């Protein structure tokens, strides 16, 4: 964690060259090519020296290899067995209190814009996540953080202090912790950060879903709520958002309300602590939050 100009703690970003130098002392020889676009903690393109294969270097602080292998990486492996376009993991290593991975570089770029044809494919992929983890009881459930803080995200205190309206939203979200469980129910595979920046496309085709660091057990529809918030920031076309809104409106309250509250908290908090000149502001999320946060 580091301090932002506003005084709030922020998530430290990947120092790819330092990580690669540390791996080199262990015999893993990689060359850093440059940073990947987007992302909250950061990722970098790398190349294996021995054969020239390209990959994506990722760094997740505050966790262990054991937790990764029994959590997010296990979710990805279960998905890949079904043909789901998630990247293979070529390296997993512990560096201090962080887990470092090198993943397969999948083809494609982030969709701009995300089209109705893309949405059709995403809905099919989401359906394929159903009940996929029933045979994997050790994989943890996705936490909602309606009252407690998440590990570097979903912090409540920034909302309490930013403005009267964000403080009111935080009170409404915290009150929901009395009505809903602390984690998502269900045995579906959940990506947990299923927004357009984590999708890869080539023309009309979805070629990859990346950044599974938070993957867990739960209800797959959580990912569609996350996608809706991501499309809000991307100013997607009504042809896509209206269709997704109609689908979300059919979800039971026990899934839609806590998922919507979680994403409202996550993105409002993140925007307060990590402001960007051209990005969304906390106010950007408040009207959207009002739809399903009672």
C-alpha positions in Angstrom: 0.0 0.0 0.0 1.1 3.6 -0.7 -0.5 7.0 0.1 -2.3 9.0 -2.6 -2.3 12.8 -3.0 -5.7 12.7 -1.2 -4.2 11.0 1.8 -6.0 7.6 1.3 -4.0 4.5 1.0 -3.7 3.1 -2.5 -2.7 -0.2 -3.9 1.0 -0.5 -4.8 1.7 -1.2 -8.5 3.9 -3.9 -10.1 7.6 -3.0 -10.5 8.2 -5.5 -13.3 12.0 -5.1 -13.5 12.5 -5.6 -9.8 10.3 -8.8 -9.9 12.1 -10.2 -13.0 15.5 -9.5 -11.3 14.4 -11.4 -8.2 13.2 -14.3 -10.3 16.5 -14.3 -12.2 18.3 -15.1 -8.9 16.2 -18.3 -8.8 17.0 -19.3 -12.3 13.9 -18.0 -14.1 15.1 -15.9 -17.0 12.6 -13.4 -18.4 12.9 -10.2 -20.3 10.5 -7.3 -19.6 9.0 -5.9 -22.8 6.8 -3.2 -21.3 3.6 -2.6 -19.2 0.2 -4.0 -20.2 -2.5 -1.4 -20.7 -5.0 -0.7 -17.9 -5.3 -2.8 -14.7 -5.4 -1.7 -11.1 -2.2 -3.4 -9.7 -0.4 -3.7 -13.1 0.9 -6.3 -15.4 3.7 -6.5 -17.8 4.5 -8.2 -21.1 7.6 -10.5 -20.7 9.5 -12.9 -22.9 11.1 -16.2 -21.9 14.8 -16.1 -22.8 15.1 -19.7 -23.7 12.5 -19.9 -26.4 11.2 -16.4 -27.0 7.6 -17.2 -25.9 5.7 -14.1 -24.7 3.7 -14.0 -21.5 2.1 -11.7 -19.0 3.8 -11.1 -15.7 1.4 -10.5 -12.8 2.0 -9.7 -9.1 -0.6 -10.1 -6.3 0.6 -8.8 -2.9 -0.7 -10.1 0.4 -1.3 -13.7 -0.6 0.5 -17.0 -0.8 1.2 -19.7 -3.5 -1.0 -22.1 -1.5 -3.9 -19.7 -1.5 -3.5 -19.0 -5.2 -3.4 -22.7 -6.1 -6.4 -23.6 -4.0 -8.3 -20.5 -5.1 -8.1 -18.5 -8.3 -5.7 -20.8 -10.2 -7.9 -23.8 -9.4 -10.9 -21.9 -10.8 -9.0 -21.2 -14.0 -7.9 -24.8 -14.4 -11.5 -26.0 -13.9 -12.6 -23.6 -16.6 -9.8 -24.5 -19.0 -10.8 -28.2 -18.9 -14.1 -27.1 -20.5 -12.4 -25.1 -23.3 -13.1 -21.7 -21.7 -10.7 -19.1 -23.2 -8.7 -18.4 -20.0 -4.9 -18.2 -20.1 -2.7 -21.0 -18.9 -0.3 -20.3 -16.0 3.3 -21.1 -16.8 4.9 -19.9 -13.5 3.8 -19.4 -9.9 6.3 -18.1 -7.4 6.3 -16.6 -3.9 8.3 -13.3 -3.6 8.0 -12.0 -0.1 4.3 -11.6 0.8 3.3 -11.5 -2.9 2.6 -14.2 -5.5 4.1 -13.7 -9.0 2.7 -15.5 -12.0 3.5 -15.6 -15.7 0.5 -16.4 -17.8 0.0 -17.3 -21.4 -0.4 -14.3 -23.7 -3.8 -14.8 -25.5 -4.5 -13.1 -28.8 -6.7 -10.1 -29.2 -7.3 -6.6 -27.7 -10.0 -5.1 -25.4 -13.3 -4.6 -27.3 -13.9 -1.0 -28.4 -16.8 -1.0 -28.4 -18.3 -4.2 -27.0 -20.9 -5.2 -29.5 -24.2 -7.2 -29.3 -22.3 -10.1 -30.9 -19.7 -9.9 -28.2 -22.4 -9.9 -25.6 -24.0 -13.0 -27.1 -20.7 -14.9 -26.6 -20.1 -13.5 -23.1 -23.6 -14.7 -22.0 -22.7 -18.2 -23.3 -19.4 -18.1 -21.5 -21.2 -17.0 -18.3 -23.7 -19.9 -18.7 -20.8 -22.3 -18.9 -19.5 -21.2 -15.5 -22.6 -22.7 -13.8 -22.0 -25.3 -11.1 -18.5 -25.8 -12.4 -17.0 -25.8 -8.9 -19.3 -28.3 -7.2 -16.5 -30.9 -7.2 -14.0 -28.4 -5.8 -15.1 -27.7 -2.2 -11.8 -26.2 -1.1 -12.2 -23.1 -3.4 -13.3 -20.2 -1.3 -16.5 -18.3 -1.9 -16.3 -14.7 -3.2 -16.6 -12.2 -0.4 -19.0 -9.3 -0.7 -17.5 -6.9 1.9 -20.8 -5.2 2.6 -19.6 -4.3 6.1 -16.0 -5.2 6.3 -13.2 -3.9 4.2 -11.7 -5.9 1.3 -7.9 -6.5 0.9 -7.0 -3.2 -0.8 -10.5 -2.6 -2.3 -14.1 -2.2 -1.1 -12.9 0.2 1.7 -15.8 1.8 3.6 -14.0 4.7 5.2 -13.3 6.7 2.0 -17.1 6.8 1.3 -17.9 7.9 4.8 -15.7 11.0 4.4 -15.8 11.9 0.7 -19.2 13.6 0.6 -22.7 13.4 2.2 -24.0 11.4 -0.7 -21.2 8.8 -0.7 -21.6 8.6 3.1 -25.3 7.9 2.7 -24.5 5.1 0.2 -22.0 3.5 2.6 -24.7 3.4 5.3 -27.1 1.8 3.0 -24.6 -0.8 1.9 -23.5 -1.6 5.4 -27.1 -2.1 6.5 -27.5 -4.8 3.8 -24.9 -7.0 5.8 -27.8 -7.8 8.2 -29.9 -9.2 5.3 -27.4 -11.1 3.1 -24.5 -13.5 3.8 -20.9 -12.3 3.8 -20.1 -14.3 0.7 -21.8 -15.3 -2.6 -23.8 -18.5 -2.4 -23.5 -21.1 -5.1 -20.9 -23.4 -6.8 -20.5 -21.5 -10.0 -17.1 -20.2 -11.2 -16.9 -16.4 -10.6 -14.3 -14.2 -12.3 -15.0 -11.3 -9.8 -13.7 -8.6 -12.1 -15.5 -9.3 -15.4 -15.3 -5.9 -17.1 -14.5 -5.0 -20.7 -10.8 -4.3 -19.9 -10.4 -8.0 -19.0 -11.9 -9.2 -22.3 -9.9 -9.9 -25.5 -11.5 -9.8 -28.9 -10.4 -10.2 -32.5 -13.1 -8.6 -34.7 -16.5 -10.1 -33.7 -14.9 -13.0 -31.6 -14.1 -13.2 -27.9 -10.7 -14.7 -27.8 -9.9 -14.5 -24.1 -11.0 -13.6 -20.6 -8.0 -12.5 -18.5 -7.1 -11.3 -15.0 -8.6 -14.1 -12.9 -6.7 -13.1 -9.7 -9.9 -12.7 -7.7 -11.7 -15.8 -9.1 -13.7 -17.7 -6.6 -16.9 -19.7 -5.9 -20.3 -18.2 -6.0 -23.1 -17.2 -8.4 -22.1 -16.6 -12.0 -24.5 -13.7 -12.4 -22.2 -11.6 -10.2 -20.0 -11.4 -13.2 -22.8 -9.9 -15.3 -23.4 -7.2 -12.6 -19.7 -6.5 -12.8 -19.9 -6.3 -16.6 -22.8 -3.8 -16.3 -20.7 -1.5 -14.1 -17.8 -1.8 -16.6 -20.1 -0.8 -19.5 -21.3 2.2 -17.6 -17.7 3.5 -17.4 -17.2 2.6 -21.1 -20.3 4.4 -22.3 -21.5 1.4 -24.2 -24.3 1.5 -26.7 -27.9 1.1 -25.6 -28.1 -2.0 -27.8 -25.8 -3.7 -25.3 -26.7 -2.1 -22.0 -30.4 -2.3 -22.4 -30.2 -6.0 -23.1 -28.0 -6.6 -20.1 -30.3 -4.4 -17.9 -33.3 -6.5 -19.0 -31.5 -9.7 -18.1 -30.3 -8.4 -14.7 -33.8 -7.2 -13.8 -34.9 -10.9 -13.9 -32.4 -12.0 -11.2 -33.6 -12.8 -7.7 -33.0 -10.1 -5.1 -30.8 -12.5 -3.1 -28.2 -12.2 -5.9 -28.8 -8.9 -7.6 -29.0 -6.6 -4.5 -25.8 -7.7 -2.7 -23.8 -8.0 -6.0 -25.0 -4.5 -7.0 -24.1 -3.1 -3.5 -20.7 -4.7 -3.7 -19.8 -3.2 -7.0 -21.2 0.2 -6.0 -18.9 0.1 -2.9 -15.9 -1.2 -4.9 -16.0 1.3 -7.7 -16.9 4.4 -5.6 -14.1 3.6 -3.1 -11.6 2.9 -5.9 -12.4 6.2 -7.7 -12.1 8.2 -4.5 -8.6 6.8 -3.8 -7.4 6.4 -7.3 -8.7 9.5 -9.2 -7.7 9.9 -12.9 -8.0 13.0 -15.0 -10.1 11.4 -17.7 -11.7 8.6 -15.7 -15.0 8.3 -13.8 -15.6 10.3 -10.7 -17.3 9.0 -7.5 -20.5 10.7 -8.7 -20.4 8.6 -11.9 -21.3 5.5 -9.8 -23.9 7.1 -7.4 -26.9 7.2 -9.8 -26.1 3.6 -11.0 -25.8 2.5 -7.4 -29.3 3.9 -6.7 -31.0 1.4 -9.0 -30.6 -1.6 -6.7 -29.2 -0.4 -3.4 -32.3 0.1 -1.3 
